[in-house]
Amino acid sequence: MIFPGQGAQKAGMGGELFDLADYAAIEAQVDALLGYSLRQLCLHDAARLADTRYTQPCLYMVNALHGLRAQREGAAPDCYAGHSLGEYNALHAAGAFDLLTGLRLVQKRGELMAQARGGAMTAVLGLESGRIAETLLAHGLDAVDIGNYNAPTQTVLSGPPQEIDRATQLFEAAGATCVRLAVGGAFHSRLMHDAALDYAQFLDGVEFGRLQRPVISNVTGTFYPAQAPAAVIASLLVRQIVRPVLWVKCVRSLLDAGADTFLEAGPGNVLTRLVAQIRAAAAAPATAH
C-alpha cells in the first residue's frame, strides 16, 4: 500500500470518508488538536488547503481514511511506502504510532516547513536524473538541490527561486518540460536545515512503536531496519526534511522484494502512474555502451 504526499491534495478530498465510523469516533479530537474543522477545510477551503500548514494534516488524515477503508474491504498489505508526507501514513499503518499522534507529528512538520520561506521547486520532465545532476554541476548551479527522484525521467529541483529560474531555462533549452510547483518553500533541500533541527527537538519527546510490517524509507530508498528502534525512526524522519525523496529507489526496492500489486491509498493516482513508469524502465532491456 502506497500513500501520496503533497501535490495529491485537491478541494473536496475526503468526501464520504468523513462519515465513516473510523473518523466519526475521533473527529472532535482531531478538530480540537488542529484548532479548525479538518472536514470543512478539505471540502470547502481550497485556498488554505494549498498552504503546507494545512495541506499536511489534511492529506495525512484523508490518506489514512482511504487506507482504513481499503483494509475494511479486504486489502491486506504486506508492506507500506509513502512519498514524503505519505511516509507518515506508512508508518502509522505499520504500527509506529496511532492516528492522532501521527496527526500531531505532521501538524508540527507543516508549521516548521512553512517557516522556511524564500525557496522554490520545479519538476523537470523528459531528462534522466544523471544528466540533470551533470548539468547543474557544469553550470555552477550548486545552490540547487534535487528534491525528488520521482521517476526515471521526472526529477524535482529545490532551491532559491532565482537559481531555480536559471535551471529552468537551461533544461527547457535542452528539450525538457519544466513545471513550477505551487509550494511555499524549497522542500527536501538544505534550505530546510533549520526546520529539521527544530523538528528533531520536537521528536525527542515522541515514542515510536515497533513496526509490525515492513516500511520503506524515503531517505535510504530501502526498508527500515527490522524492529527499528525509536531513535532510528526519528532520525530518518528528521533527515527526510532536508534529503531528497528517493522514490525511484523505493519502488525498485519493493519490486526486488517481490511486490507485484501496488494499492494507492489517497486522493488521485499520482503514485500509481509513477510506479508504472519505474516498472517500465526496470523491465526495459539495458542500453549497450
C-alpha positions in Angstrom: 0.0 0.0 0.0 1.4 3.4 -1.1 0.4 6.8 0.2 0.9 10.1 -1.7 2.4 13.3 -0.5 1.9 17.0 -1.1 0.6 17.7 -4.6 -2.0 15.0 -4.4 -4.4 17.2 -2.4 -7.5 18.6 -4.1 -10.5 20.6 -3.0 -13.3 18.2 -1.9 -11.0 15.4 -0.9 -12.2 13.0 1.7 -15.9 13.3 0.8 -17.9 10.4 2.2 -14.8 9.1 4.1 -15.5 11.7 6.8 -18.8 9.9 7.6 -17.1 6.6 8.3 -17.2 5.3 11.9 -13.4 5.5 12.0 -13.5 9.2 11.6 -16.7 10.0 13.5 -15.1 8.5 16.6 -12.2 10.9 16.6 -13.4 14.0 14.7 -13.9 16.1 17.8 -10.3 15.2 19.0 -8.9 16.0 15.5 -10.5 19.4 15.4 -9.5 20.2 18.9 -5.9 19.3 18.2 -5.8 21.3 15.0 -7.9 24.3 16.0 -10.1 24.0 13.0 -12.5 21.6 11.3 -10.4 19.3 9.1 -13.6 18.1 7.3 -14.7 21.7 6.5 -11.3 22.7 5.3 -10.9 19.7 3.0 -14.4 20.2 1.5 -14.8 23.9 1.3 -11.5 25.8 1.7 -9.3 25.3 -1.3 -7.1 28.4 -0.5 -5.9 27.1 2.9 -5.6 23.6 1.6 -2.8 24.8 -0.6 -0.9 26.1 2.4 1.5 23.4 3.7 0.5 24.1 7.3 -3.0 22.8 6.4 -2.1 20.5 3.5 0.0 18.2 5.6 -2.5 17.3 8.4 -5.4 17.2 6.0 -3.7 15.0 3.4 -2.4 12.7 6.2 -5.9 12.1 7.5 -7.5 11.6 4.1 -4.8 9.2 3.1 -5.3 7.3 6.4 -9.1 7.1 5.9 -8.5 5.7 2.3 -6.2 3.1 3.7 -8.6 2.1 6.5 -11.5 1.8 4.1 -9.4 -0.4 1.8 -8.5 -2.7 4.6 -12.1 -2.9 5.8 -12.9 -4.0 2.2 -10.3 -6.8 2.4 -7.0 -5.3 1.4 -4.2 -6.9 3.4 -0.9 -5.2 2.6 2.4 -7.0 3.1 4.3 -3.7 3.3 3.9 0.0 3.2 5.5 3.0 1.5 4.7 6.7 1.1 6.0 9.7 -0.7 7.3 12.4 1.6 4.3 13.2 3.9 2.9 9.8 2.8 5.7 8.0 4.7 3.9 9.1 7.9 0.8 7.2 6.7 3.0 4.2 6.0 4.5 4.3 9.5 1.1 4.7 11.1 -0.3 1.8 9.1 2.6 -0.3 10.2 2.1 0.5 13.9 4.8 3.1 14.6 2.2 5.4 16.2 -1.6 5.9 16.5 -3.6 8.1 14.1 -3.8 11.1 16.4 -0.1 11.0 17.2 0.7 11.0 13.5 -1.6 14.0 13.0 0.3 15.8 15.7 3.6 15.0 14.0 2.6 16.2 10.6 1.0 19.3 12.0 4.3 20.3 13.6 6.2 19.3 10.4 4.0 21.6 8.3 4.3 24.5 10.7 8.1 24.3 10.7 8.4 23.8 6.9 6.2 26.8 6.3 8.6 29.0 8.3 11.4 28.3 5.8 10.3 30.8 3.2 12.1 32.0 0.1 12.5 28.7 -1.8 11.0 27.2 -4.9 10.6 23.9 -6.6 10.2 22.8 -10.2 9.7 19.4 -11.8 11.9 18.6 -14.8 10.2 16.1 -17.2 11.9 14.3 -20.0 15.5 14.1 -18.8 17.3 11.4 -16.8 18.4 12.5 -13.3 22.1 11.8 -14.1 22.1 14.3 -16.9 20.3 16.8 -14.7 22.9 16.5 -12.0 25.7 16.9 -14.5 24.1 20.0 -16.0 23.6 21.6 -12.6 27.3 21.0 -11.8 28.6 22.1 -15.2 26.7 25.5 -14.9 27.7 26.3 -11.3 24.1 25.8 -10.0 25.4 24.4 -6.7 22.7 26.1 -4.7 20.1 23.9 -6.4 19.3 20.5 -4.8 17.5 17.6 -6.2 14.4 17.3 -4.0 12.6 14.3 -5.5 13.7 11.4 -7.8 10.1 10.6 -8.8 10.5 8.6 -11.9 13.4 7.8 -14.4 12.6 11.0 -16.3 10.8 13.0 -13.7 13.0 14.9 -11.2 12.1 17.8 -8.9 14.6 20.6 -8.2 14.6 22.6 -5.0 16.4 25.8 -4.1 16.5 29.6 -4.2 13.9 31.0 -6.7 16.5 32.8 -8.9 18.6 29.7 -9.2 15.5 27.5 -10.0 14.7 30.1 -12.7 18.2 29.7 -14.2 17.9 25.9 -14.1 14.5 26.0 -15.7 15.9 28.0 -18.7 18.8 25.5 -19.1 16.6 22.4 -19.0 13.9 23.8 -21.3 16.7 24.7 -23.8 17.8 21.1 -23.6 14.3 19.9 -24.5 12.8 19.2 -21.1 9.5 20.3 -19.8 9.6 22.2 -16.6 6.6 22.6 -14.3 6.9 25.1 -11.4 5.3 23.6 -8.2 2.8 25.6 -6.2 4.7 25.3 -2.9 5.8 27.9 -0.4 9.4 26.6 0.2 12.3 24.6 -1.1 11.2 21.3 0.5 13.7 18.4 0.7 16.7 20.8 0.3 19.4 22.4 2.5 17.1 25.4 2.9 15.0 23.2 5.3 18.0 22.8 7.7 16.6 24.9 10.5 13.2 23.2 10.2 14.9 19.9 10.5 16.8 20.9 13.6 13.6 22.2 15.3 11.8 19.0 14.3 14.5 16.9 15.8 13.9 18.6 19.2 10.2 18.1 18.8 10.6 14.4 18.2 12.7 14.0 21.3 9.5 13.5 23.3 7.8 11.1 20.9 7.6 7.4 21.5 7.6 5.2 18.4 6.3 1.6 18.4 7.9 -1.4 16.7 6.9 -1.7 13.1 4.5 -4.6 12.5 5.0 -4.6 8.8 7.9 -3.5 6.6 8.1 0.2 5.6 10.3 1.8 3.0 12.3 5.0 3.9 12.4 7.9 1.5 15.9 8.8 2.8 17.5 5.4 2.0 15.2 4.0 -0.6 15.2 0.7 1.3 13.3 -0.8 4.2 13.5 0.5 7.7 15.7 -2.0 9.7 13.7 -4.9 11.1 12.5 -3.9 14.6 13.8 -0.4 14.0 14.3 1.4 17.4 12.6 4.7 18.0 15.8 6.6 17.6 16.2 5.3 14.0 12.7 6.2 13.0 13.1 9.7 14.4 16.5 10.2 12.7 15.1 9.2 9.3 12.1 11.5 9.6 14.3 14.4 10.5 16.7 13.7 7.6 13.7 13.3 5.3 13.0 17.1 5.6 16.4 18.0 4.0 17.2 15.0 1.9 15.8 14.0 -1.5 12.8 11.7 -1.8 14.3 8.6 -3.4 11.0 7.4 -4.8 12.6 5.5 -7.8 14.8 3.6 -5.4 11.9 3.0 -3.0 9.8 1.4 -5.8 12.7 -0.7 -7.1 13.4 -2.0 -3.6 9.7 -3.1 -3.4 9.9 -4.7 -6.8 13.1 -6.5 -5.8 11.4 -7.7 -2.6 8.7 -9.3 -4.8 5.9 -6.7 -4.7 3.6 -7.2 -7.6 0.5 -5.2 -6.7 0.5 -1.6 -5.6 -2.6 -0.1 -4.0 -2.6 3.7 -3.7 -4.4 5.0 -0.6 -5.2 8.7 -1.1 -6.8 11.1 -3.4 -5.9 10.6 -7.1 -3.4 8.2 -8.6 -0.2 10.1 -9.0 2.0 7.4 -7.3 0.3 4.7 -9.4 1.4 6.5 -12.5 5.0 6.9 -11.2 5.2 3.2 -10.3 4.1 2.3 -13.8 6.9 4.4 -15.2 9.5 3.0 -12.9 8.4 -0.6 -13.6 8.5 0.0 -17.4 12.0 1.3 -17.1 13.1 -1.6 -14.9 11.7 -4.1 -17.5 13.3 -2.4 -20.5 16.5 -4.0 -21.8 19.6 -2.2 -20.8 21.2 0.0 -23.4 24.7 -1.3 -24.5 27.6 1.0 -24.0 
